[in-house]
Amino acid sequence: MSTKRKIQIPSNAEDKALTLAARADADNPPLTARELARMRPAREVLPKLVGEETARAMLQPRGQRD
């Protein structure tokens, strides 16, 4: 299986349609500027939530776990 992925960038019209559809989804509203500003990287918050050892294991790239 090839590991190279082909990325298809949507046209402007497709992008606009996708954005409109996403905004219309009441079950998944867009994040607010305040919510985005509060986000932190997993490497920063996971150790506090699950402990250092578990966080280290969770953050290791695939194929590099013990």
PDB file of N, CA, C, O and CB in Angstrom:
ATOM      1  N   MET A   1       0.845  -1.171   0.000  1.00  0.00           N
ATOM      2  CA  MET A   1       0.000   0.000   0.000  1.00  0.00           C
ATOM      3  C   MET A   1       0.893   1.238   0.000  1.00  0.00           C
ATOM      4  O   MET A   1       1.857   1.315   0.762  1.00  0.00           O
ATOM      5  CB  MET A   1      -0.963  -0.004   1.219  1.00  0.00           C
ATOM      6  N   SER A   2       0.575   2.187  -0.840  1.00  0.00           N
ATOM      7  CA  SER A   2       1.340   3.419  -0.939  1.00  0.00           C
ATOM      8  C   SER A   2       1.071   4.307   0.267  1.00  0.00           C
ATOM      9  O   SER A   2      -0.066   4.437   0.722  1.00  0.00           O
ATOM     10  CB  SER A   2       1.004   4.161  -2.237  1.00  0.00           C
ATOM     11  N   THR A   3       2.136   4.914   0.775  1.00  0.00           N
ATOM     12  CA  THR A   3       1.969   5.826   1.904  1.00  0.00           C
ATOM     13  C   THR A   3       1.818   7.266   1.444  1.00  0.00           C
ATOM     14  O   THR A   3       1.549   8.159   2.247  1.00  0.00           O
ATOM     15  CB  THR A   3       3.148   5.711   2.855  1.00  0.00           C
ATOM     16  N   LYS A   4       1.990   7.487   0.152  1.00  0.00           N
ATOM     17  CA  LYS A   4       1.830   8.845  -0.368  1.00  0.00           C
ATOM     18  C   LYS A   4       0.344   9.123  -0.562  1.00  0.00           C
ATOM     19  O   LYS A   4      -0.363   8.363  -1.224  1.00  0.00           O
ATOM     20  CB  LYS A   4       2.612   9.033  -1.709  1.00  0.00           C
ATOM     21  N   ARG A   5      -0.107  10.199   0.011  1.00  0.00           N
ATOM     22  CA  ARG A   5      -1.518  10.557  -0.105  1.00  0.00           C
ATOM     23  C   ARG A   5      -1.664  11.696  -1.089  1.00  0.00           C
ATOM     24  O   ARG A   5      -0.866  12.634  -1.104  1.00  0.00           O
ATOM     25  CB  ARG A   5      -2.113  10.944   1.269  1.00  0.00           C
ATOM     26  N   LYS A   6      -2.681  11.600  -1.898  1.00  0.00           N
ATOM     27  CA  LYS A   6      -2.974  12.673  -2.834  1.00  0.00           C
ATOM     28  C   LYS A   6      -3.985  13.604  -2.181  1.00  0.00           C
ATOM     29  O   LYS A   6      -5.069  13.181  -1.779  1.00  0.00           O
ATOM     30  CB  LYS A   6      -3.509  12.116  -4.193  1.00  0.00           C
ATOM     31  N   ILE A   7      -3.624  14.850  -2.082  1.00  0.00           N
ATOM     32  CA  ILE A   7      -4.499  15.833  -1.455  1.00  0.00           C
ATOM     33  C   ILE A   7      -5.201  16.628  -2.543  1.00  0.00           C
ATOM     34  O   ILE A   7      -4.558  17.213  -3.416  1.00  0.00           O
ATOM     35  CB  ILE A   7      -3.703  16.773  -0.506  1.00  0.00           C
ATOM     36  N   GLN A   8      -6.501  16.642  -2.482  1.00  0.00           N
ATOM     37  CA  GLN A   8      -7.278  17.407  -3.449  1.00  0.00           C
ATOM     38  C   GLN A   8      -7.787  18.669  -2.768  1.00  0.00           C
ATOM     39  O   GLN A   8      -8.590  18.603  -1.837  1.00  0.00           O
ATOM     40  CB  GLN A   8      -8.458  16.565  -4.022  1.00  0.00           C
ATOM     41  N   ILE A   9      -7.325  19.796  -3.230  1.00  0.00           N
ATOM     42  CA  ILE A   9      -7.757  21.070  -2.677  1.00  0.00           C
ATOM     43  C   ILE A   9      -9.053  21.473  -3.369  1.00  0.00           C
ATOM     44  O   ILE A   9      -9.117  21.505  -4.597  1.00  0.00           O
ATOM     45  CB  ILE A   9      -6.660  22.167  -2.850  1.00  0.00           C
ATOM     46  N   PRO A  10     -10.087  21.780  -2.588  1.00  0.00           N
ATOM     47  CA  PRO A  10     -11.368  22.137  -3.207  1.00  0.00           C
ATOM     48  C   PRO A  10     -11.276  23.466  -3.955  1.00  0.00           C
ATOM     49  O   PRO A  10     -10.486  24.347  -3.612  1.00  0.00           O
ATOM     50  CB  PRO A  10     -12.468  22.213  -2.143  1.00  0.00           C
ATOM     51  N   SER A  11     -12.098  23.577  -4.971  1.00  0.00           N
ATOM     52  CA  SER A  11     -12.177  24.844  -5.704  1.00  0.00           C
ATOM     53  C   SER A  11     -12.810  25.890  -4.789  1.00  0.00           C
ATOM     54  O   SER A  11     -13.334  25.553  -3.727  1.00  0.00           O
ATOM     55  CB  SER A  11     -13.002  24.687  -7.035  1.00  0.00           C
ATOM     56  N   ASN A  12     -12.764  27.137  -5.194  1.00  0.00           N
ATOM     57  CA  ASN A  12     -13.375  28.202  -4.386  1.00  0.00           C
ATOM     58  C   ASN A  12     -14.863  27.949  -4.167  1.00  0.00           C
ATOM     59  O   ASN A  12     -15.379  28.161  -3.069  1.00  0.00           O
ATOM     60  CB  ASN A  12     -13.173  29.565  -5.059  1.00  0.00           C
ATOM     61  N   ALA A  13     -15.552  27.496  -5.215  1.00  0.00           N
ATOM     62  CA  ALA A  13     -16.988  27.221  -5.099  1.00  0.00           C
ATOM     63  C   ALA A  13     -17.236  26.059  -4.133  1.00  0.00           C
ATOM     64  O   ALA A  13     -18.142  26.123  -3.302  1.00  0.00           O
ATOM     65  CB  ALA A  13     -17.594  26.900  -6.488  1.00  0.00           C
ATOM     66  N   GLU A  14     -16.427  24.997  -4.246  1.00  0.00           N
ATOM     67  CA  GLU A  14     -16.573  23.855  -3.341  1.00  0.00           C
ATOM     68  C   GLU A  14     -16.267  24.269  -1.900  1.00  0.00           C
ATOM     69  O   GLU A  14     -16.958  23.857  -0.968  1.00  0.00           O
ATOM     70  CB  GLU A  14     -15.644  22.699  -3.774  1.00  0.00           C
ATOM     71  N   ASP A  15     -15.235  25.078  -1.728  1.00  0.00           N
ATOM     72  CA  ASP A  15     -14.865  25.542  -0.394  1.00  0.00           C
ATOM     73  C   ASP A  15     -15.994  26.357   0.230  1.00  0.00           C
ATOM     74  O   ASP A  15     -16.307  26.201   1.410  1.00  0.00           O
ATOM     75  CB  ASP A  15     -13.579  26.378  -0.454  1.00  0.00           C
ATOM     76  N   LYS A  16     -16.594  27.215  -0.565  1.00  0.00           N
ATOM     77  CA  LYS A  16     -17.708  28.032  -0.075  1.00  0.00           C
ATOM     78  C   LYS A  16     -18.890  27.147   0.326  1.00  0.00           C
ATOM     79  O   LYS A  16     -19.511  27.367   1.365  1.00  0.00           O
ATOM     80  CB  LYS A  16     -18.145  29.053  -1.152  1.00  0.00           C
ATOM     81  N   ALA A  17     -19.198  26.140  -0.507  1.00  0.00           N
ATOM     82  CA  ALA A  17     -20.303  25.227  -0.200  1.00  0.00           C
ATOM     83  C   ALA A  17     -20.017  24.435   1.076  1.00  0.00           C
ATOM     84  O   ALA A  17     -20.913  24.239   1.896  1.00  0.00           O
ATOM     85  CB  ALA A  17     -20.549  24.263  -1.378  1.00  0.00           C
ATOM     86  N   LEU A  18     -18.786  23.983   1.246  1.00  0.00           N
ATOM     87  CA  LEU A  18     -18.410  23.246   2.456  1.00  0.00           C
ATOM     88  C   LEU A  18     -18.533  24.127   3.701  1.00  0.00           C
ATOM     89  O   LEU A  18     -19.023  23.685   4.739  1.00  0.00           O
ATOM     90  CB  LEU A  18     -16.974  22.710   2.330  1.00  0.00           C
ATOM     91  N   THR A  19     -18.085  25.366   3.583  1.00  0.00           N
ATOM     92  CA  THR A  19     -18.159  26.302   4.706  1.00  0.00           C
ATOM     93  C   THR A  19     -19.608  26.578   5.088  1.00  0.00           C
ATOM     94  O   THR A  19     -19.946  26.587   6.271  1.00  0.00           O
ATOM     95  CB  THR A  19     -17.446  27.617   4.360  1.00  0.00           C
ATOM     96  N   LEU A  20     -20.459  26.800   4.102  1.00  0.00           N
ATOM     97  CA  LEU A  20     -21.881  27.045   4.381  1.00  0.00           C
ATOM     98  C   LEU A  20     -22.530  25.836   5.047  1.00  0.00           C
ATOM     99  O   LEU A  20     -23.314  25.985   5.984  1.00  0.00           O
ATOM    100  CB  LEU A  20     -22.629  27.392   3.085  1.00  0.00           C
ATOM    101  N   ALA A  21     -22.204  24.641   4.565  1.00  0.00           N
ATOM    102  CA  ALA A  21     -22.766  23.425   5.153  1.00  0.00           C
ATOM    103  C   ALA A  21     -22.294  23.255   6.594  1.00  0.00           C
ATOM    104  O   ALA A  21     -23.078  22.872   7.462  1.00  0.00           O
ATOM    105  CB  ALA A  21     -22.376  22.193   4.317  1.00  0.00           C
ATOM    106  N   ALA A  22     -21.029  23.535   6.849  1.00  0.00           N
ATOM    107  CA  ALA A  22     -20.494  23.404   8.208  1.00  0.00           C
ATOM    108  C   ALA A  22     -21.155  24.395   9.156  1.00  0.00           C
ATOM    109  O   ALA A  22     -21.480  24.048  10.292  1.00  0.00           O
ATOM    110  CB  ALA A  22     -18.976  23.613   8.207  1.00  0.00           C
ATOM    111  N   ARG A  23     -21.351  25.601   8.707  1.00  0.00           N
ATOM    112  CA  ARG A  23     -21.981  26.624   9.556  1.00  0.00           C
ATOM    113  C   ARG A  23     -23.449  26.316   9.835  1.00  0.00           C
ATOM    114  O   ARG A  23     -23.991  26.755  10.849  1.00  0.00           O
ATOM    115  CB  ARG A  23     -21.865  27.996   8.899  1.00  0.00           C
ATOM    116  N   ALA A  24     -24.092  25.570   8.950  1.00  0.00           N
ATOM    117  CA  ALA A  24     -25.506  25.235   9.114  1.00  0.00           C
ATOM    118  C   ALA A  24     -25.715  24.041  10.046  1.00  0.00           C
ATOM    119  O   ALA A  24     -26.852  23.733  10.402  1.00  0.00           O
ATOM    120  CB  ALA A  24     -26.128  24.944   7.762  1.00  0.00           C
ATOM    121  N   ASP A  25     -24.641  23.370  10.442  1.00  0.00           N
ATOM    122  CA  ASP A  25     -24.737  22.183  11.289  1.00  0.00           C
ATOM    123  C   ASP A  25     -24.926  22.593  12.747  1.00  0.00           C
ATOM    124  O   ASP A  25     -23.967  22.976  13.417  1.00  0.00           O
ATOM    125  CB  ASP A  25     -23.477  21.299  11.136  1.00  0.00           C
ATOM    126  N   ALA A  26     -26.150  22.514  13.232  1.00  0.00           N
ATOM    127  CA  ALA A  26     -26.468  22.940  14.599  1.00  0.00           C
ATOM    128  C   ALA A  26     -25.818  22.051  15.654  1.00  0.00           C
ATOM    129  O   ALA A  26     -25.603  22.492  16.783  1.00  0.00           O
ATOM    130  CB  ALA A  26     -27.970  22.951  14.803  1.00  0.00           C
ATOM    131  N   ASP A  27     -25.502  20.806  15.302  1.00  0.00           N
ATOM    132  CA  ASP A  27     -24.882  19.886  16.255  1.00  0.00           C
ATOM    133  C   ASP A  27     -23.386  20.126  16.419  1.00  0.00           C
ATOM    134  O   ASP A  27     -22.772  19.596  17.344  1.00  0.00           O
ATOM    135  CB  ASP A  27     -25.116  18.463  15.819  1.00  0.00           C
ATOM    136  N   ASN A  28     -22.804  20.912  15.540  1.00  0.00           N
ATOM    137  CA  ASN A  28     -21.367  21.134  15.575  1.00  0.00           C
ATOM    138  C   ASN A  28     -21.056  22.586  15.222  1.00  0.00           C
ATOM    139  O   ASN A  28     -20.534  22.862  14.142  1.00  0.00           O
ATOM    140  CB  ASN A  28     -20.644  20.173  14.610  1.00  0.00           C
ATOM    141  N   PRO A  29     -21.371  23.514  16.121  1.00  0.00           N
ATOM    142  CA  PRO A  29     -21.149  24.931  15.805  1.00  0.00           C
ATOM    143  C   PRO A  29     -19.657  25.244  15.701  1.00  0.00           C
ATOM    144  O   PRO A  29     -18.840  24.559  16.318  1.00  0.00           O
ATOM    145  CB  PRO A  29     -21.802  25.827  16.873  1.00  0.00           C
ATOM    146  N   PRO A  30     -19.294  26.261  14.936  1.00  0.00           N
ATOM    147  CA  PRO A  30     -17.883  26.627  14.825  1.00  0.00           C
ATOM    148  C   PRO A  30     -17.354  27.143  16.168  1.00  0.00           C
ATOM    149  O   PRO A  30     -18.103  27.675  16.986  1.00  0.00           O
ATOM    150  CB  PRO A  30     -17.687  27.695  13.726  1.00  0.00           C
ATOM    151  N   LEU A  31     -16.059  26.973  16.368  1.00  0.00           N
ATOM    152  CA  LEU A  31     -15.435  27.468  17.595  1.00  0.00           C
ATOM    153  C   LEU A  31     -15.390  28.987  17.574  1.00  0.00           C
ATOM    154  O   LEU A  31     -15.212  29.607  16.525  1.00  0.00           O
ATOM    155  CB  LEU A  31     -14.013  26.888  17.764  1.00  0.00           C
ATOM    156  N   THR A  32     -15.553  29.568  18.747  1.00  0.00           N
ATOM    157  CA  THR A  32     -15.459  31.023  18.849  1.00  0.00           C
ATOM    158  C   THR A  32     -13.989  31.420  18.973  1.00  0.00           C
ATOM    159  O   THR A  32     -13.131  30.574  19.225  1.00  0.00           O
ATOM    160  CB  THR A  32     -16.282  31.554  20.064  1.00  0.00           C
ATOM    161  N   ALA A  33     -13.707  32.694  18.796  1.00  0.00           N
ATOM    162  CA  ALA A  33     -12.337  33.193  18.939  1.00  0.00           C
ATOM    163  C   ALA A  33     -11.827  32.928  20.356  1.00  0.00           C
ATOM    164  O   ALA A  33     -10.655  32.605  20.547  1.00  0.00           O
ATOM    165  CB  ALA A  33     -12.269  34.709  18.616  1.00  0.00           C
ATOM    166  N   ARG A  34     -12.701  33.063  21.334  1.00  0.00           N
ATOM    167  CA  ARG A  34     -12.310  32.812  22.730  1.00  0.00           C
ATOM    168  C   ARG A  34     -11.947  31.340  22.934  1.00  0.00           C
ATOM    169  O   ARG A  34     -10.960  31.029  23.601  1.00  0.00           O
ATOM    170  CB  ARG A  34     -13.452  33.217  23.694  1.00  0.00           C
ATOM    171  N   GLU A  35     -12.746  30.433  22.357  1.00  0.00           N
ATOM    172  CA  GLU A  35     -12.454  29.001  22.479  1.00  0.00           C
ATOM    173  C   GLU A  35     -11.130  28.657  21.799  1.00  0.00           C
ATOM    174  O   GLU A  35     -10.330  27.896  22.343  1.00  0.00           O
ATOM    175  CB  GLU A  35     -13.595  28.163  21.869  1.00  0.00           C
ATOM    176  N   LEU A  36     -10.903  29.208  20.631  1.00  0.00           N
ATOM    177  CA  LEU A  36      -9.645  28.960  19.925  1.00  0.00           C
ATOM    178  C   LEU A  36      -8.454  29.470  20.728  1.00  0.00           C
ATOM    179  O   LEU A  36      -7.413  28.815  20.778  1.00  0.00           O
ATOM    180  CB  LEU A  36      -9.668  29.621  18.544  1.00  0.00           C
ATOM    181  N   ALA A  37      -8.600  30.627  21.352  1.00  0.00           N
ATOM    182  CA  ALA A  37      -7.507  31.209  22.136  1.00  0.00           C
ATOM    183  C   ALA A  37      -7.179  30.369  23.369  1.00  0.00           C
ATOM    184  O   ALA A  37      -6.037  30.368  23.830  1.00  0.00           O
ATOM    185  CB  ALA A  37      -7.866  32.629  22.561  1.00  0.00           C
ATOM    186  N   ARG A  38      -8.162  29.658  23.902  1.00  0.00           N
ATOM    187  CA  ARG A  38      -7.949  28.841  25.102  1.00  0.00           C
ATOM    188  C   ARG A  38      -7.340  27.479  24.805  1.00  0.00           C
ATOM    189  O   ARG A  38      -6.894  26.799  25.729  1.00  0.00           O
ATOM    190  CB  ARG A  38      -9.252  28.651  25.824  1.00  0.00           C
ATOM    191  N   MET A  39      -7.309  27.063  23.547  1.00  0.00           N
ATOM    192  CA  MET A  39      -6.779  25.746  23.198  1.00  0.00           C
ATOM    193  C   MET A  39      -5.287  25.664  23.502  1.00  0.00           C
ATOM    194  O   MET A  39      -4.545  26.632  23.335  1.00  0.00           O
ATOM    195  CB  MET A  39      -7.034  25.441  21.716  1.00  0.00           C
ATOM    196  N   ARG A  40      -4.871  24.491  23.950  1.00  0.00           N
ATOM    197  CA  ARG A  40      -3.479  24.234  24.266  1.00  0.00           C
ATOM    198  C   ARG A  40      -3.068  22.911  23.626  1.00  0.00           C
ATOM    199  O   ARG A  40      -3.913  22.043  23.408  1.00  0.00           O
ATOM    200  CB  ARG A  40      -3.251  24.209  25.804  1.00  0.00           C
ATOM    201  N   PRO A  41      -1.786  22.747  23.325  1.00  0.00           N
ATOM    202  CA  PRO A  41      -1.318  21.496  22.725  1.00  0.00           C
ATOM    203  C   PRO A  41      -1.495  20.314  23.686  1.00  0.00           C
ATOM    204  O   PRO A  41      -1.421  20.468  24.905  1.00  0.00           O
ATOM    205  CB  PRO A  41       0.157  21.626  22.317  1.00  0.00           C
ATOM    206  N   ALA A  42      -1.728  19.148  23.113  1.00  0.00           N
ATOM    207  CA  ALA A  42      -1.906  17.939  23.925  1.00  0.00           C
ATOM    208  C   ALA A  42      -0.687  17.695  24.808  1.00  0.00           C
ATOM    209  O   ALA A  42      -0.830  17.276  25.957  1.00  0.00           O
ATOM    210  CB  ALA A  42      -2.160  16.715  23.024  1.00  0.00           C
ATOM    211  N   ARG A  43       0.515  17.954  24.283  1.00  0.00           N
ATOM    212  CA  ARG A  43       1.725  17.706  25.079  1.00  0.00           C
ATOM    213  C   ARG A  43       1.770  18.563  26.344  1.00  0.00           C
ATOM    214  O   ARG A  43       2.481  18.242  27.296  1.00  0.00           O
ATOM    215  CB  ARG A  43       2.968  17.973  24.236  1.00  0.00           C
ATOM    216  N   GLU A  44       1.007  19.649  26.343  1.00  0.00           N
ATOM    217  CA  GLU A  44       0.965  20.541  27.503  1.00  0.00           C
ATOM    218  C   GLU A  44      -0.078  20.096  28.533  1.00  0.00           C
ATOM    219  O   GLU A  44       0.163  20.206  29.735  1.00  0.00           O
ATOM    220  CB  GLU A  44       0.669  21.969  27.053  1.00  0.00           C
ATOM    221  N   VAL A  45      -1.214  19.603  28.085  1.00  0.00           N
ATOM    222  CA  VAL A  45      -2.307  19.296  29.016  1.00  0.00           C
ATOM    223  C   VAL A  45      -2.444  17.820  29.385  1.00  0.00           C
ATOM    224  O   VAL A  45      -2.931  17.505  30.470  1.00  0.00           O
ATOM    225  CB  VAL A  45      -3.588  19.759  28.429  1.00  0.00           C
ATOM    226  N   LEU A  46      -2.026  16.915  28.508  1.00  0.00           N
ATOM    227  CA  LEU A  46      -2.204  15.489  28.802  1.00  0.00           C
ATOM    228  C   LEU A  46      -1.514  15.036  30.084  1.00  0.00           C
ATOM    229  O   LEU A  46      -2.125  14.301  30.860  1.00  0.00           O
ATOM    230  CB  LEU A  46      -1.690  14.673  27.656  1.00  0.00           C
ATOM    231  N   PRO A  47      -0.266  15.439  30.346  1.00  0.00           N
ATOM    232  CA  PRO A  47       0.369  14.973  31.583  1.00  0.00           C
ATOM    233  C   PRO A  47      -0.440  15.317  32.833  1.00  0.00           C
ATOM    234  O   PRO A  47      -0.463  14.544  33.791  1.00  0.00           O
ATOM    235  CB  PRO A  47       1.755  15.568  31.702  1.00  0.00           C
ATOM    236  N   LYS A  48      -1.094  16.459  32.826  1.00  0.00           N
ATOM    237  CA  LYS A  48      -1.905  16.862  33.981  1.00  0.00           C
ATOM    238  C   LYS A  48      -3.180  16.024  34.085  1.00  0.00           C
ATOM    239  O   LYS A  48      -3.702  15.808  35.179  1.00  0.00           O
ATOM    240  CB  LYS A  48      -2.265  18.353  33.884  1.00  0.00           C
ATOM    241  N   LEU A  49      -3.672  15.557  32.945  1.00  0.00           N
ATOM    242  CA  LEU A  49      -4.935  14.814  32.930  1.00  0.00           C
ATOM    243  C   LEU A  49      -4.756  13.319  33.178  1.00  0.00           C
ATOM    244  O   LEU A  49      -5.538  12.708  33.906  1.00  0.00           O
ATOM    245  CB  LEU A  49      -5.629  15.018  31.609  1.00  0.00           C
ATOM    246  N   VAL A  50      -3.717  12.728  32.567  1.00  0.00           N
ATOM    247  CA  VAL A  50      -3.573  11.268  32.621  1.00  0.00           C
ATOM    248  C   VAL A  50      -2.266  10.803  33.250  1.00  0.00           C
ATOM    249  O   VAL A  50      -2.043   9.599  33.379  1.00  0.00           O
ATOM    250  CB  VAL A  50      -3.678  10.700  31.239  1.00  0.00           C
ATOM    251  N   GLY A  51      -1.406  11.726  33.639  1.00  0.00           N
ATOM    252  CA  GLY A  51      -0.118  11.358  34.222  1.00  0.00           C
ATOM    253  C   GLY A  51       0.985  11.360  33.173  1.00  0.00           C
ATOM    254  O   GLY A  51       0.733  11.193  31.980  1.00  0.00           O
ATOM    255  N   GLU A  52       2.211  11.554  33.644  1.00  0.00           N
ATOM    256  CA  GLU A  52       3.367  11.685  32.746  1.00  0.00           C
ATOM    257  C   GLU A  52       3.586  10.449  31.872  1.00  0.00           C
ATOM    258  O   GLU A  52       3.759  10.567  30.659  1.00  0.00           O
ATOM    259  CB  GLU A  52       4.618  11.953  33.557  1.00  0.00           C
ATOM    260  N   GLU A  53       3.579   9.269  32.486  1.00  0.00           N
ATOM    261  CA  GLU A  53       3.891   8.044  31.747  1.00  0.00           C
ATOM    262  C   GLU A  53       2.854   7.761  30.658  1.00  0.00           C
ATOM    263  O   GLU A  53       3.215   7.456  29.521  1.00  0.00           O
ATOM    264  CB  GLU A  53       3.972   6.857  32.708  1.00  0.00           C
ATOM    265  N   THR A  54       1.589   7.861  30.999  1.00  0.00           N
ATOM    266  CA  THR A  54       0.529   7.618  30.019  1.00  0.00           C
ATOM    267  C   THR A  54       0.566   8.667  28.917  1.00  0.00           C
ATOM    268  O   THR A  54       0.387   8.341  27.744  1.00  0.00           O
ATOM    269  CB  THR A  54      -0.847   7.614  30.701  1.00  0.00           C
ATOM    270  N   ALA A  55       0.796   9.921  29.285  1.00  0.00           N
ATOM    271  CA  ALA A  55       0.872  10.996  28.289  1.00  0.00           C
ATOM    272  C   ALA A  55       2.021  10.748  27.325  1.00  0.00           C
ATOM    273  O   ALA A  55       1.868  10.919  26.115  1.00  0.00           O
ATOM    274  CB  ALA A  55       1.041  12.366  28.976  1.00  0.00           C
ATOM    275  N   ARG A  56       3.172  10.346  27.854  1.00  0.00           N
ATOM    276  CA  ARG A  56       4.332  10.075  27.004  1.00  0.00           C
ATOM    277  C   ARG A  56       4.011   8.957  26.002  1.00  0.00           C
ATOM    278  O   ARG A  56       4.368   9.047  24.827  1.00  0.00           O
ATOM    279  CB  ARG A  56       5.559   9.689  27.870  1.00  0.00           C
ATOM    280  N   ALA A  57       3.340   7.912  26.476  1.00  0.00           N
ATOM    281  CA  ALA A  57       2.964   6.803  25.596  1.00  0.00           C
ATOM    282  C   ALA A  57       1.959   7.257  24.537  1.00  0.00           C
ATOM    283  O   ALA A  57       2.056   6.860  23.376  1.00  0.00           O
ATOM    284  CB  ALA A  57       2.377   5.644  26.417  1.00  0.00           C
ATOM    285  N   MET A  58       1.007   8.079  24.935  1.00  0.00           N
ATOM    286  CA  MET A  58      -0.016   8.547  23.992  1.00  0.00           C
ATOM    287  C   MET A  58       0.557   9.480  22.930  1.00  0.00           C
ATOM    288  O   MET A  58       0.062   9.519  21.803  1.00  0.00           O
ATOM    289  CB  MET A  58      -1.131   9.256  24.742  1.00  0.00           C
ATOM    290  N   LEU A  59       1.586  10.221  23.281  1.00  0.00           N
ATOM    291  CA  LEU A  59       2.136  11.219  22.366  1.00  0.00           C
ATOM    292  C   LEU A  59       3.235  10.680  21.460  1.00  0.00           C
ATOM    293  O   LEU A  59       3.693  11.387  20.562  1.00  0.00           O
ATOM    294  CB  LEU A  59       2.669  12.373  23.148  1.00  0.00           C
ATOM    295  N   GLN A  60       3.666   9.439  21.681  1.00  0.00           N
ATOM    296  CA  GLN A  60       4.675   8.857  20.800  1.00  0.00           C
ATOM    297  C   GLN A  60       4.077   8.614  19.425  1.00  0.00           C
ATOM    298  O   GLN A  60       2.938   8.159  19.314  1.00  0.00           O
ATOM    299  CB  GLN A  60       5.231   7.543  21.389  1.00  0.00           C
ATOM    300  N   PRO A  61       4.843   8.916  18.364  1.00  0.00           N
ATOM    301  CA  PRO A  61       4.342   8.657  17.011  1.00  0.00           C
ATOM    302  C   PRO A  61       4.061   7.171  16.796  1.00  0.00           C
ATOM    303  O   PRO A  61       4.697   6.314  17.410  1.00  0.00           O
ATOM    304  CB  PRO A  61       5.350   9.154  15.968  1.00  0.00           C
ATOM    305  N   ARG A  62       3.116   6.879  15.932  1.00  0.00           N
ATOM    306  CA  ARG A  62       2.781   5.490  15.604  1.00  0.00           C
ATOM    307  C   ARG A  62       4.029   4.755  15.139  1.00  0.00           C
ATOM    308  O   ARG A  62       4.883   5.325  14.460  1.00  0.00           O
ATOM    309  CB  ARG A  62       1.679   5.427  14.516  1.00  0.00           C
ATOM    310  N   GLY A  63       4.123   3.499  15.507  1.00  0.00           N
ATOM    311  CA  GLY A  63       5.250   2.682  15.099  1.00  0.00           C
ATOM    312  C   GLY A  63       6.473   2.867  15.974  1.00  0.00           C
ATOM    313  O   GLY A  63       7.472   2.175  15.778  1.00  0.00           O
ATOM    314  N   GLN A  64       6.428   3.772  16.925  1.00  0.00           N
ATOM    315  CA  GLN A  64       7.573   4.010  17.797  1.00  0.00           C
ATOM    316  C   GLN A  64       7.242   3.707  19.251  1.00  0.00           C
ATOM    317  O   GLN A  64       7.960   4.120  20.162  1.00  0.00           O
ATOM    318  CB  GLN A  64       8.048   5.447  17.661  1.00  0.00           C
ATOM    319  N   ARG A  65       6.165   2.996  19.455  1.00  0.00           N
ATOM    320  CA  ARG A  65       5.778   2.653  20.822  1.00  0.00           C
ATOM    321  C   ARG A  65       6.504   1.389  21.244  1.00  0.00           C
ATOM    322  O   ARG A  65       6.810   0.527  20.420  1.00  0.00           O
ATOM    323  CB  ARG A  65       4.243   2.468  20.940  1.00  0.00           C
ATOM    324  N   ASP A  66       6.774   1.289  22.536  1.00  0.00           N
ATOM    325  CA  ASP A  66       7.483   0.115  23.078  1.00  0.00           C
ATOM    326  C   ASP A  66       6.658  -1.132  22.980  1.00  0.00           C
ATOM    327  O   ASP A  66       7.106  -2.203  23.389  1.00  0.00           O
ATOM    328  CB  ASP A  66       7.872   0.343  24.519  1.00  0.00           C
TER     329      ASP A  66
END
